[in-house]
Amino acid sequence: MAHPLDPRQHVRHVVASRSITIWEMDVTNPVGIDNPCPPSLAWLMLRRNGRVQSLRVVFPAALR
């Protein structure tokens, strides 16, 4: 069960192949939290022989 102060993720786009899946997500932060998440992120899932080998979260680079 999600805590009321947890950020929420919403699927924006999905790309998948036999060995790689990428989920692009928009993030909604609750009002008033001290350390909000970036407004978007991506999950990268790598599979081998149909089994997940790695799951990583990737945040966008900060604008300079």
Backbone as a chain_set.jsonl record, in Angstrom:
{"seq": "MAHPLDPRQHVRHVVASRSITIWEMDVTNPVGIDNPCPPSLAWLMLRRNGRVQSLRVVFPAALR", "coords": {"N": [[0.84, -1.177, 0.0], [0.58, 2.174, -0.867], [2.196, 4.966, 0.557], [0.85, 8.14, 1.594], [2.636, 10.241, 1.089], [4.348, 9.364, -0.847], [5.907, 9.59, -4.066], [4.143, 9.374, -7.208], [4.111, 7.243, -10.05], [3.563, 7.387, -13.545], [2.901, 5.72, -16.497], [4.365, 6.754, -19.483], [5.491, 5.985, -21.941], [6.37, 2.956, -23.624], [8.898, 0.758, -24.657], [9.872, -2.229, -26.125], [11.754, -5.249, -26.531], [12.962, -8.553, -27.25], [14.978, -8.844, -25.339], [15.276, -6.44, -23.949], [13.519, -3.976, -22.118], [12.044, -0.808, -21.878], [10.631, 1.487, -19.775], [9.171, 4.532, -19.859], [8.502, 7.081, -17.612], [6.289, 9.455, -16.103], [6.492, 11.501, -13.258], [4.649, 12.246, -10.381], [4.802, 14.338, -7.736], [3.929, 14.615, -4.273], [2.467, 17.529, -2.8], [4.494, 19.745, -0.977], [6.603, 18.062, -0.075], [9.977, 17.516, 1.082], [12.179, 16.654, -0.499], [11.747, 16.284, -3.564], [11.141, 13.941, -6.277], [12.647, 13.816, -9.595], [10.785, 15.143, -12.45], [10.477, 13.185, -14.387], [11.433, 9.817, -15.359], [13.15, 6.767, -16.254], [12.727, 3.261, -16.501], [14.877, 0.562, -16.94], [14.937, -2.613, -18.113], [16.707, -5.556, -18.341], [16.817, -8.667, -19.942], [17.55, -12.186, -19.985], [17.276, -15.246, -21.537], [14.53, -15.164, -21.016], [14.351, -14.346, -18.387], [14.585, -11.849, -15.866], [17.515, -10.039, -15.65], [18.59, -7.667, -14.864], [17.483, -4.643, -13.396], [17.089, -1.306, -13.687], [16.891, 2.098, -12.633], [16.712, 5.144, -14.331], [17.555, 8.46, -14.248], [16.854, 11.648, -15.733], [19.43, 13.757, -17.111], [20.58, 16.629, -15.368], [19.628, 19.937, -16.262], [21.853, 22.334, -17.62]], "CA": [[0.0, 0.0, 0.0], [1.386, 3.387, -1.003], [2.113, 6.0, 1.591], [0.332, 9.366, 0.955], [3.711, 11.153, 0.697], [5.173, 8.741, -1.887], [5.659, 10.05, -5.435], [3.393, 8.444, -8.06], [4.646, 7.112, -11.402], [2.545, 7.174, -14.574], [3.558, 5.288, -17.738], [4.26, 7.654, -20.628], [5.858, 5.293, -23.175], [7.031, 1.671, -23.421], [9.583, 0.16, -25.803], [10.29, -3.565, -25.681], [12.246, -6.261, -27.456], [13.105, -9.84, -26.568], [15.919, -8.793, -24.221], [15.291, -5.126, -23.29], [12.268, -3.221, -21.995], [12.216, 0.521, -21.314], [9.394, 2.155, -19.372], [9.336, 5.955, -19.58], [7.494, 7.424, -16.616], [6.129, 10.794, -15.541], [6.419, 11.389, -11.804], [3.869, 13.255, -9.68], [5.219, 14.447, -6.337], [2.96, 15.255, -3.395], [2.766, 18.925, -2.449], [5.108, 19.992, 0.314], [7.678, 17.172, 0.367], [11.262, 18.209, 1.141], [13.136, 16.218, -1.516], [10.929, 15.663, -4.601], [11.773, 13.228, -7.385], [12.582, 14.529, -10.879], [9.466, 14.984, -13.064], [10.419, 12.015, -15.271], [12.483, 8.822, -15.191], [12.969, 5.586, -17.1], [13.144, 1.968, -15.971], [15.531, -0.26, -17.953], [14.937, -4.023, -17.723], [17.475, -6.42, -19.233], [16.443, -10.069, -19.744], [18.296, -13.239, -20.68], [16.52, -16.501, -21.473], [13.213, -14.904, -20.479], [14.412, -13.982, -16.969], [15.146, -10.52, -15.616], [18.89, -10.051, -15.157], [18.917, -6.368, -14.283], [16.441, -3.625, -13.432], [17.723, -0.045, -13.283], [16.146, 3.341, -12.817], [17.57, 6.146, -14.958], [17.008, 9.803, -14.136], [17.386, 12.527, -16.775], [20.528, 14.641, -16.713], [20.167, 17.969, -14.958], [19.897, 20.982, -17.236], [22.949, 23.218, -17.205]], "C": [[0.888, 1.244, 0.0], [1.138, 4.339, 0.153], [1.651, 7.3, 0.925], [1.418, 10.349, 0.538], [4.67, 10.54, -0.318], [4.876, 9.374, -3.241], [4.9, 8.966, -6.214], [4.026, 8.434, -9.449], [3.512, 6.775, -12.354], [3.265, 6.84, -15.879], [3.289, 6.291, -18.849], [4.506, 6.901, -21.944], [6.57, 3.996, -22.823], [7.649, 1.226, -24.729], [10.105, -1.189, -25.33], [10.808, -4.394, -26.846], [12.363, -7.56, -26.668], [13.966, -9.729, -25.306], [15.937, -7.477, -23.447], [13.875, -4.556, -23.248], [12.596, -1.885, -21.335], [10.835, 1.086, -21.031], [9.733, 3.612, -19.097], [8.176, 6.381, -18.7], [7.477, 8.924, -16.34], [5.939, 10.601, -14.045], [5.608, 12.56, -11.245], [4.277, 13.221, -8.21], [4.104, 15.072, -5.509], [3.406, 16.68, -3.061], [3.431, 18.961, -1.078], [6.182, 19.019, 0.764], [9.018, 17.882, 0.217], [12.197, 17.887, -0.014], [12.383, 15.524, -2.655], [11.762, 14.929, -5.651], [11.752, 14.101, -8.633], [11.227, 14.262, -11.543], [9.347, 13.809, -14.028], [11.584, 11.085, -14.947], [12.218, 7.687, -16.169], [13.441, 4.36, -16.327], [13.705, 1.161, -17.126], [15.611, -1.686, -17.433], [15.691, -4.823, -18.786], [17.134, -7.87, -18.904], [17.378, -10.987, -20.523], [17.537, -14.537, -20.466], [15.169, -16.316, -20.788], [13.184, -14.491, -19.01], [15.082, -12.619, -16.805], [16.538, -10.674, -15.011], [19.241, -8.764, -14.429], [17.717, -5.443, -14.421], [17.05, -2.348, -12.868], [16.77, 1.109, -13.491], [17.136, 4.381, -13.324], [16.872, 7.495, -14.86], [17.614, 10.675, -15.227], [18.54, 13.379, -16.229], [19.975, 16.006, -16.339], [20.511, 18.976, -16.051], [20.977, 21.9, -16.715], [22.675, 24.629, -17.618]], "O": [[1.834, 1.342, 0.782], [0.019, 4.485, 0.647], [2.027, 7.548, -0.22], [1.156, 11.219, -0.293], [5.704, 11.135, -0.621], [3.719, 9.666, -3.542], [5.012, 7.78, -5.904], [4.428, 9.477, -9.964], [2.62, 5.991, -12.03], [4.137, 7.589, -16.317], [2.14, 6.637, -19.126], [3.821, 7.14, -22.939], [7.297, 3.938, -21.831], [7.018, 1.301, -25.783], [10.71, -1.287, -24.262], [10.36, -4.257, -27.984], [11.902, -7.639, -25.529], [13.724, -10.429, -24.322], [16.556, -7.405, -22.385], [13.129, -4.644, -24.223], [13.336, -1.835, -20.352], [9.981, 1.159, -21.915], [10.511, 3.899, -18.187], [7.017, 6.086, -18.993], [8.52, 9.579, -16.343], [5.295, 9.644, -13.616], [5.85, 13.717, -11.59], [4.117, 12.207, -7.53], [3.404, 15.964, -5.989], [4.601, 16.977, -3.049], [2.99, 18.295, -0.141], [6.649, 19.129, 1.897], [9.185, 18.736, -0.653], [12.938, 18.76, -0.466], [12.376, 14.295, -2.715], [12.928, 15.251, -5.88], [10.942, 15.022, -8.732], [10.583, 13.259, -11.234], [8.242, 13.465, -14.447], [12.58, 11.492, -14.349], [11.181, 7.655, -16.831], [14.427, 4.416, -15.593], [13.082, 1.081, -18.184], [16.274, -1.947, -16.43], [15.359, -4.774, -19.97], [17.154, -8.267, -17.739], [17.918, -10.62, -21.567], [17.195, -14.884, -19.335], [14.711, -17.2, -20.064], [12.107, -14.303, -18.445], [16.027, -12.287, -17.52], [16.72, -11.347, -13.997], [20.062, -8.75, -13.512], [17.022, -5.458, -15.437], [17.475, -2.31, -11.713], [15.948, 1.101, -14.407], [18.253, 4.491, -12.819], [15.745, 7.658, -15.326], [18.765, 10.469, -15.612], [18.601, 13.675, -15.036], [19.007, 16.477, -16.937], [21.559, 18.878, -16.689], [21.024, 22.212, -15.526], [23.485, 25.518, -17.356]]}, "num_chains": 1, "name": "protein.A"}
